[in-house]
Amino acid sequence: MISLVKEAIKAKQERKKTGLPSASMELQQTHHDAPQEKQLCRHTDAYETSTVKCASCASEKKAARVYRWKIILGLVAPFALQALDSTIIASALPWIASDFGEVSQLNWIVSAFNLTSAAFIPFWAQMADVFGRNTSLNAAIILMLIGSALCTGAPTTAFPVLLLGRGFQGLAAAGLNVVVRTILADKVSLQENAKNWAIFSLVGGISYGLGPVIGGYLTRADWRWCFGINLPIAVLALIVVFFVLRKELLGPQPIPELNETAETGRRTKFIARLKTVDFGGQIFFILGFGLIILALTWGGATYPWSSPAIIVPLVLGVISAGIFIYWEYSLAPGNMMAEKLPWQRAMIPWELISNRDMALLFYCECATGIGMYAVLYFCNIYFIAVRGYNSDEAGVQLLYFVPGLGVGVYICSFMCIHWPRMTFPSVFLGTLTESVGLGVLAWAIWADKLSVIYGMMALVGCGSGMRFMASPLHGIGIFRHLRASVIGLMAVAIPFGGTIGLTIMSTVFNNTSGLDSHSGEFNHVQSKSGEANEQAIHQAKMGVVWAFVAVTPLVALAFPLSWCIGNVKLGQGPPGEDGPTDIVVKGSYLLKLLRGQEKLRVEKNAYRLNSSHSGAWSDSIASERSVNVPRPVQGSQQV
């Protein structure tokens, strides 16, 4: 008996060393571990369980953990920096505008940042592929240093210098946003990307929420510290990226337009690669975006809506936007510009622009930006102008937005990674939550229900957090081989929506609040006495209420639009040679559920797409630039 026990212990030790079960024990182990979740090892073609592990798989998982922590340590500071810079001046905004004597142009301090941060995101997506992740990341951090220095040192008699600095900061934030997201998607499966992005979504959400609080306390000393604080953080980020991440980041990627593939690698020189950048698309995009924002910013506040100063840029902006769309279409394979400029690579490939899910996701992300910026900027105005709080007290009130944001990110992470491992539920519930929260928030401000205001701020934060991760994952699941472009397009949406929302809200507020913007009395509403004080406070409150009412329908529209979105079910298990299988469902996923037609295993319009476990472009079918729905990659199965 003792000898049998010794032999069993010896056999167990042998299995531990090799990581492989014997042929006889494999059946016993399979039976014994039947209730446990088993995964097929790609090295041994045997099943792994909680007690039987493959040494090679364990080594790969350890390497993946090390890589993940390097990514977190190296990128958390740059990513937090761009998120913090989006909202840190929310509490300081009235004081900055008053010091410069430009309260009537208050929204330009925000719009200058949002305009460039949205307009240049697609540009940075191309830079990350053409010149590599490391070069693009360092360039963005250096631009942040330049912009922050300009804002910190801008004289109060030189308002354009401040706006120039904000523009540089926006340009840098665009680069940090898209390059960091692209790095997170490199070298990992979609499921691993979801885990990484969950961490950074939480970091970004906390930074968004803490921005006004930090800005409020810094404003007590001097509002210039809101920009000066970026300088040491940016320097630290440069050092960490150099020593921790430099060797891990992917370099310039093979460009199919230059007959480069994953096998041949980079074969062309700098000038040849620069020629592939879609400068035409970038110019038309910036012109269209900028002129439309300019018209919306001036309309009603600086010039009447019927003025040529409004009509001309608005019309030119719409025309430029139309030309941009046509330009991207003409660069699609088989079209005119693609034949004349075969080396040119579209800034946003036509197959993304023409895809219904991408269009719907873009609008939903725009709605996220509208709701989030509305709370962080105009709730702050409410607390200062109506409640009489100083900047740091007003910033503290905005902290109620942060717990909701964290809860939303956690819910999204759970739904995408654990159960049901789908992107649709998070997008659907997030749009509903944010719409309800914003609508009730407008009523609560009108009724002066402070506890309800706090609760609805958290609810809007929850709705925003639920979509931070789900929308990009959905897009990457559909267009895995275009992940940099997908990330760029989704990253454009939040600042774009935020800019549109703030422009509309600022216009409505200026026209309904009764404040004399040109006199700089915005942050001195409480200084009046008697009936004049009550009237000024009431008008300021109604200005905020009507500002929220003006954008609530735009946010609410995202809810019915989300009904039409498809679904991506994330694969589970080790990536293997071809990656875990992700299932993409075309058409309205909700409609199919209601009709009882959606059973993911038998859905006729579902495609099994492999998630890459290797570097960028290794999983891509780079030569397939079809404008139709992407075909399954080799080894996939149409269900």
BAFI-644551 format. One line per field, with one value per residue (C-alpha): residue in three letters; x, y, z. Coordinates in steps of 0.05 Angstrom, whole numbers. Example, Ala and Ser with C-alpha at 12.3 -4.5 7.8 and 13.67 -1.06 7.14 Angstrom:
2
resn	c(ALA:SER)
px	c(246:273)
py	c(-90:-21)
pz	c(156:143)
***
This chain:
639
resn	c(MET:ILE:SER:LEU:VAL:LYS:GLU:ALA:ILE:LYS:ALA:LYS:GLN:GLU:ARG:LYS:LYS:THR:GLY:LEU:PRO:SER:ALA:SER:MET:GLU:LEU:GLN:GLN:THR:HIS:HIS:ASP:ALA:PRO:GLN:GLU:LYS:GLN:LEU:CYS:ARG:HIS:THR:ASP:ALA:TYR:GLU:THR:SER:THR:VAL:LYS:CYS:ALA:SER:CYS:ALA:SER:GLU:LYS:LYS:ALA:ALA:ARG:VAL:TYR:ARG:TRP:LYS:ILE:ILE:LEU:GLY:LEU:VAL:ALA:PRO:PHE:ALA:LEU:GLN:ALA:LEU:ASP:SER:THR:ILE:ILE:ALA:SER:ALA:LEU:PRO:TRP:ILE:ALA:SER:ASP:PHE:GLY:GLU:VAL:SER:GLN:LEU:ASN:TRP:ILE:VAL:SER:ALA:PHE:ASN:LEU:THR:SER:ALA:ALA:PHE:ILE:PRO:PHE:TRP:ALA:GLN:MET:ALA:ASP:VAL:PHE:GLY:ARG:ASN:THR:SER:LEU:ASN:ALA:ALA:ILE:ILE:LEU:MET:LEU:ILE:GLY:SER:ALA:LEU:CYS:THR:GLY:ALA:PRO:THR:THR:ALA:PHE:PRO:VAL:LEU:LEU:LEU:GLY:ARG:GLY:PHE:GLN:GLY:LEU:ALA:ALA:ALA:GLY:LEU:ASN:VAL:VAL:VAL:ARG:THR:ILE:LEU:ALA:ASP:LYS:VAL:SER:LEU:GLN:GLU:ASN:ALA:LYS:ASN:TRP:ALA:ILE:PHE:SER:LEU:VAL:GLY:GLY:ILE:SER:TYR:GLY:LEU:GLY:PRO:VAL:ILE:GLY:GLY:TYR:LEU:THR:ARG:ALA:ASP:TRP:ARG:TRP:CYS:PHE:GLY:ILE:ASN:LEU:PRO:ILE:ALA:VAL:LEU:ALA:LEU:ILE:VAL:VAL:PHE:PHE:VAL:LEU:ARG:LYS:GLU:LEU:LEU:GLY:PRO:GLN:PRO:ILE:PRO:GLU:LEU:ASN:GLU:THR:ALA:GLU:THR:GLY:ARG:ARG:THR:LYS:PHE:ILE:ALA:ARG:LEU:LYS:THR:VAL:ASP:PHE:GLY:GLY:GLN:ILE:PHE:PHE:ILE:LEU:GLY:PHE:GLY:LEU:ILE:ILE:LEU:ALA:LEU:THR:TRP:GLY:GLY:ALA:THR:TYR:PRO:TRP:SER:SER:PRO:ALA:ILE:ILE:VAL:PRO:LEU:VAL:LEU:GLY:VAL:ILE:SER:ALA:GLY:ILE:PHE:ILE:TYR:TRP:GLU:TYR:SER:LEU:ALA:PRO:GLY:ASN:MET:MET:ALA:GLU:LYS:LEU:PRO:TRP:GLN:ARG:ALA:MET:ILE:PRO:TRP:GLU:LEU:ILE:SER:ASN:ARG:ASP:MET:ALA:LEU:LEU:PHE:TYR:CYS:GLU:CYS:ALA:THR:GLY:ILE:GLY:MET:TYR:ALA:VAL:LEU:TYR:PHE:CYS:ASN:ILE:TYR:PHE:ILE:ALA:VAL:ARG:GLY:TYR:ASN:SER:ASP:GLU:ALA:GLY:VAL:GLN:LEU:LEU:TYR:PHE:VAL:PRO:GLY:LEU:GLY:VAL:GLY:VAL:TYR:ILE:CYS:SER:PHE:MET:CYS:ILE:HIS:TRP:PRO:ARG:MET:THR:PHE:PRO:SER:VAL:PHE:LEU:GLY:THR:LEU:THR:GLU:SER:VAL:GLY:LEU:GLY:VAL:LEU:ALA:TRP:ALA:ILE:TRP:ALA:ASP:LYS:LEU:SER:VAL:ILE:TYR:GLY:MET:MET:ALA:LEU:VAL:GLY:CYS:GLY:SER:GLY:MET:ARG:PHE:MET:ALA:SER:PRO:LEU:HIS:GLY:ILE:GLY:ILE:PHE:ARG:HIS:LEU:ARG:ALA:SER:VAL:ILE:GLY:LEU:MET:ALA:VAL:ALA:ILE:PRO:PHE:GLY:GLY:THR:ILE:GLY:LEU:THR:ILE:MET:SER:THR:VAL:PHE:ASN:ASN:THR:SER:GLY:LEU:ASP:SER:HIS:SER:GLY:GLU:PHE:ASN:HIS:VAL:GLN:SER:LYS:SER:GLY:GLU:ALA:ASN:GLU:GLN:ALA:ILE:HIS:GLN:ALA:LYS:MET:GLY:VAL:VAL:TRP:ALA:PHE:VAL:ALA:VAL:THR:PRO:LEU:VAL:ALA:LEU:ALA:PHE:PRO:LEU:SER:TRP:CYS:ILE:GLY:ASN:VAL:LYS:LEU:GLY:GLN:GLY:PRO:PRO:GLY:GLU:ASP:GLY:PRO:THR:ASP:ILE:VAL:VAL:LYS:GLY:SER:TYR:LEU:LEU:LYS:LEU:LEU:ARG:GLY:GLN:GLU:LYS:LEU:ARG:VAL:GLU:LYS:ASN:ALA:TYR:ARG:LEU:ASN:SER:SER:HIS:SER:GLY:ALA:TRP:SER:ASP:SER:ILE:ALA:SER:GLU:ARG:SER:VAL:ASN:VAL:PRO:ARG:PRO:VAL:GLN:GLY:SER:GLN:GLN:VAL)
px	c(0:56:93:31:25:99:90:29:68:127:81:48:116:136:72:86:156:133:66:35:-12:0:-46:-81:-85:-111:-178:-182:-163:-214:-268:-245:-244:-309:-342:-279:-268:-218:-178:-144:-69:-42:26:5:-66:-86:-136:-111:-146:-135:-88:-56:-19:26:94:98:29:47:110:70:20:76:107:38:32:101:84:17:51:103:48:11:72:96:30:-12:22:14:-58:-77:-44:-87:-151:-134:-120:-190:-225:-174:-194:-269:-267:-216:-251:-290:-227:-183:-234:-243:-168:-160:-224:-252:-312:-353:-302:-301:-319:-259:-213:-246:-261:-189:-168:-226:-221:-149:-156:-212:-188:-119:-136:-141:-75:-41:-72:-33:30:29:31:76:130:119:89:151:165:92:84:146:126:58:89:137:79:44:105:105:31:32:91:54:-9:31:69:14:8:-63:-58:-45:-107:-86:-23:-66:-110:-47:-22:-90:-87:-19:-45:-104:-58:-16:-77:-101:-34:-31:-103:-98:-26:-38:-101:-65:-8:-59:-88:-19:7:-56:-123:-188:-202:-134:-145:-210:-173:-120:-170:-213:-155:-142:-215:-217:-154:-182:-250:-218:-174:-234:-270:-212:-192:-241:-224:-149:-161:-204:-151:-95:-137:-137:-62:-61:-99:-32:-16:-71:-24:43:28:33:107:137:87:106:180:169:129:186:235:190:174:248:271:210:173:221:240:169:135:123:162:138:88:89:47:9:7:83:81:103:76:86:137:177:173:191:230:220:252:223:200:165:127:110:77:26:-3:-71:-56:-115:-164:-133:-139:-212:-228:-197:-230:-299:-294:-263:-310:-372:-348:-330:-400:-433:-387:-401:-475:-520:-463:-417:-459:-533:-549:-570:-502:-455:-402:-443:-474:-409:-366:-424:-437:-362:-355:-411:-382:-312:-341:-375:-310:-274:-324:-318:-242:-240:-289:-245:-185:-222:-196:-220:-240:-209:-158:-137:-115:-80:-47:-39:11:-38:-70:-138:-139:-205:-215:-281:-301:-303:-342:-393:-404:-470:-445:-386:-432:-479:-422:-392:-457:-464:-393:-409:-469:-421:-378:-438:-463:-396:-373:-441:-436:-363:-369:-440:-452:-389:-419:-483:-445:-405:-457:-519:-495:-439:-384:-312:-272:-245:-312:-346:-293:-306:-380:-361:-330:-400:-389:-329:-360:-414:-360:-322:-385:-399:-329:-334:-401:-374:-312:-354:-401:-345:-295:-336:-410:-442:-375:-412:-406:-479:-509:-460:-472:-548:-553:-502:-542:-605:-572:-538:-601:-644:-590:-581:-656:-670:-608:-638:-702:-662:-623:-688:-719:-655:-656:-583:-585:-618:-565:-511:-546:-558:-485:-466:-517:-491:-421:-445:-474:-410:-366:-407:-389:-316:-291:-349:-351:-277:-278:-339:-304:-239:-278:-307:-244:-186:-138:-155:-150:-110:-162:-219:-187:-175:-247:-276:-227:-251:-322:-318:-282:-322:-387:-361:-343:-411:-446:-407:-416:-491:-495:-451:-493:-558:-528:-503:-571:-614:-574:-579:-506:-465:-409:-368:-363:-331:-383:-394:-360:-389:-463:-467:-437:-504:-553:-628:-674:-619:-580:-640:-656:-584:-581:-648:-627:-560:-596:-645:-587:-556:-624:-638:-567:-579:-648:-616:-569:-612:-648:-581:-559:-627:-625:-567:-614:-660:-600:-566:-623:-595:-524:-499:-457:-388:-380:-310:-274:-250:-188:-115:-100:-67:-36:-98:-126:-191:-253:-294:-364:-389:-464:-488:-554:-595:-577:-635:-686:-660:-665:-737:-755:-722:-676:-610:-575:-502:-483:-531:-536:-530:-499:-446:-372:-318:-259:-191:-163:-88:-38:20:42:5:-10:9:-65:-87:-107:-74:-87:-162:-186:-257:-312:-359:-365:-296:-288:-269:-194:-161:-182:-246:-314:-378:-433)
py	c(0:47:31:48:115:129:112:158:215:203:203:267:300:278:307:372:377:363:399:340:286:214:181:141:197:246:210:207:280:299:261:288:360:356:413:456:501:468:501:466:477:496:467:396:390:368:401:445:447:481:424:408:465:469:499:536:566:587:620:658:681:706:744:774:797:829:863:888:919:952:982:1006:1038:1070:1096:1114:1182:1205:1180:1212:1276:1283:1265:1313:1370:1363:1385:1415:1486:1474:1506:1559:1579:1640:1668:1658:1691:1749:1761:1766:1808:1759:1729:1734:1687:1640:1579:1588:1569:1501:1499:1513:1451:1408:1431:1409:1347:1321:1346:1315:1247:1213:1245:1214:1147:1149:1174:1115:1067:1106:1127:1079:1081:1106:1165:1187:1180:1222:1275:1282:1289:1343:1381:1378:1410:1466:1480:1479:1527:1576:1574:1582:1643:1677:1751:1774:1824:1768:1723:1693:1665:1627:1600:1580:1542:1508:1489:1456:1421:1395:1371:1334:1305:1278:1243:1215:1191:1153:1127:1100:1065:1036:1010:977:940:917:846:823:789:827:798:820:888:893:879:931:983:973:997:1057:1074:1078:1121:1166:1171:1188:1240:1271:1275:1299:1352:1406:1391:1397:1458:1490:1483:1506:1567:1589:1601:1620:1592:1587:1526:1489:1489:1490:1424:1389:1406:1359:1304:1308:1306:1245:1212:1221:1189:1130:1117:1118:1069:1024:1021:1040:968:942:989:972:1011:1035:986:955:996:957:1017:1013:937:923:864:832:786:839:890:963:972:1046:1111:1168:1210:1152:1136:1210:1211:1159:1206:1232:1307:1323:1288:1321:1391:1382:1351:1408:1461:1430:1416:1484:1527:1493:1502:1575:1589:1555:1593:1662:1650:1690:1710:1751:1759:1748:1681:1718:1752:1734:1723:1662:1639:1640:1596:1550:1538:1531:1483:1438:1440:1422:1365:1339:1345:1307:1249:1248:1250:1190:1154:1169:1137:1071:1016:1022:1095:1155:1181:1110:1099:1167:1163:1089:1103:1147:1117:1144:1179:1144:1085:1087:1018:1049:1111:1070:1018:1027:1003:1051:1110:1092:1080:1147:1183:1146:1167:1238:1235:1210:1272:1318:1290:1286:1356:1385:1359:1377:1448:1472:1440:1477:1543:1527:1517:1582:1629:1604:1570:1620:1569:1587:1549:1494:1482:1478:1429:1384:1380:1350:1291:1260:1247:1202:1144:1137:1137:1082:1040:1048:1026:966:945:952:912:856:853:852:806:759:757:759:778:823:896:910:908:960:1008:999:1008:1065:1107:1096:1113:1176:1202:1193:1223:1286:1299:1292:1335:1393:1388:1382:1446:1482:1456:1467:1395:1389:1315:1298:1339:1298:1232:1250:1272:1202:1171:1210:1187:1115:1120:1151:1098:1041:1063:1082:1012:978:1023:1017:942:935:972:933:868:886:916:882:897:972:979:1043:1077:1049:1075:1142:1148:1129:1176:1234:1226:1246:1313:1326:1315:1354:1413:1414:1407:1462:1508:1498:1504:1567:1600:1584:1606:1672:1687:1668:1681:1757:1765:1821:1778:1837:1868:1806:1798:1723:1703:1761:1745:1739:1809:1845:1861:1857:1842:1852:1795:1748:1766:1755:1688:1666:1685:1650:1587:1589:1599:1534:1498:1518:1499:1428:1426:1445:1385:1332:1312:1302:1254:1219:1207:1158:1110:1092:1092:1041:993:987:967:896:858:830:770:765:698:664:625:628:664:606:613:643:676:664:667:731:729:790:797:843:881:901:854:878:866:796:782:807:764:704:697:710:648:664:595:592:665:669:738:724:721:688:735:717:765:774:752:781:851:902:882:810:792:839:824:888:879:870:942:924:973:915:879:849:777:726:717:652:596:629:601:634:611)
pz	c(0:20:-45:-85:-50:-64:-137:-142:-109:-156:-217:-194:-186:-256:-284:-247:-277:-348:-343:-382:-358:-377:-427:-373:-323:-376:-379:-303:-297:-350:-312:-244:-270:-308:-270:-279:-340:-387:-442:-499:-498:-566:-549:-529:-557:-487:-440:-384:-317:-250:-230:-297:-330:-391:-375:-441:-431:-360:-386:-439:-387:-342:-400:-416:-344:-345:-411:-383:-322:-366:-408:-346:-314:-378:-405:-344:-335:-408:-411:-345:-368:-431:-392:-335:-384:-414:-350:-302:-323:-312:-243:-263:-328:-301:-267:-328:-374:-326:-318:-393:-399:-450:-415:-478:-510:-450:-489:-536:-478:-480:-554:-575:-537:-560:-632:-641:-596:-641:-709:-705:-676:-745:-763:-702:-719:-785:-751:-703:-762:-809:-759:-702:-632:-595:-640:-641:-565:-551:-601:-568:-498:-524:-555:-488:-456:-507:-500:-424:-423:-469:-426:-361:-385:-427:-407:-390:-448:-498:-500:-567:-534:-485:-541:-580:-519:-511:-584:-575:-513:-554:-609:-557:-523:-589:-598:-528:-532:-597:-591:-521:-543:-603:-560:-514:-574:-600:-588:-550:-563:-560:-491:-465:-497:-458:-392:-407:-431:-369:-326:-370:-375:-300:-299:-352:-317:-250:-284:-319:-252:-210:-261:-237:-164:-174:-218:-164:-110:-157:-177:-104:-111:-185:-245:-282:-240:-277:-336:-300:-265:-333:-340:-288:-306:-380:-364:-319:-374:-424:-376:-360:-433:-451:-397:-390:-456:-512:-529:-522:-571:-644:-695:-764:-791:-861:-909:-962:-1008:-1012:-1025:-954:-915:-847:-879:-916:-860:-870:-935:-953:-930:-890:-950:-983:-919:-909:-978:-955:-903:-924:-919:-965:-920:-859:-889:-909:-841:-802:-847:-842:-767:-750:-792:-765:-693:-708:-733:-673:-625:-654:-668:-621:-574:-619:-683:-698:-731:-794:-800:-858:-805:-784:-849:-890:-844:-831:-905:-920:-862:-888:-958:-932:-892:-955:-994:-939:-943:-1019:-1015:-969:-1016:-1076:-1041:-1034:-1080:-1152:-1145:-1180:-1129:-1110:-1182:-1189:-1120:-1107:-1051:-1013:-951:-930:-862:-846:-894:-931:-905:-835:-856:-895:-840:-803:-736:-738:-754:-697:-648:-668:-651:-585:-566:-586:-539:-485:-496:-493:-427:-394:-413:-395:-324:-314:-341:-330:-263:-242:-268:-229:-164:-173:-203:-167:-104:-92:-81:-94:-146:-102:-67:-135:-158:-98:-116:-183:-147:-145:-220:-206:-167:-220:-274:-236:-228:-303:-322:-276:-304:-375:-357:-326:-386:-437:-402:-358:-374:-425:-458:-507:-527:-543:-472:-445:-503:-498:-423:-422:-471:-430:-364:-389:-423:-361:-316:-359:-366:-291:-276:-315:-273:-208:-222:-238:-172:-132:-108:-87:-68:-135:-171:-138:-154:-227:-235:-213:-259:-319:-300:-297:-367:-394:-361:-390:-461:-452:-468:-504:-566:-585:-572:-617:-673:-666:-666:-734:-765:-730:-787:-782:-707:-708:-753:-711:-647:-680:-704:-636:-600:-643:-620:-547:-556:-620:-582:-523:-567:-601:-535:-500:-560:-559:-483:-481:-535:-499:-432:-459:-491:-431:-368:-370:-351:-381:-409:-435:-366:-336:-282:-293:-228:-189:-194:-118:-108:-121:-65:-54:-112:-163:-131:-131:-203:-226:-190:-220:-290:-282:-258:-315:-363:-337:-339:-411:-430:-405:-438:-505:-507:-472:-537:-572:-517:-514:-589:-578:-541:-600:-646:-602:-618:-689:-669:-679:-628:-616:-570:-544:-550:-487:-472:-491:-556:-591:-659:-692:-630:-592:-635:-631:-660:-698:-709:-765:-765:-704:-648:-605:-661:-671:-596:-594:-654:-623:-683:-647:-624:-633:-655:-714:-734:-810:-810:-758:-775:-735:-735:-706:-655:-666:-613:-652:-670:-712:-783:-771:-769:-822:-893:-914:-987:-976:-976:-995:-982:-964:-898:-882:-903:-851:-844:-863:-818:-795:-806:-829:-784)
***
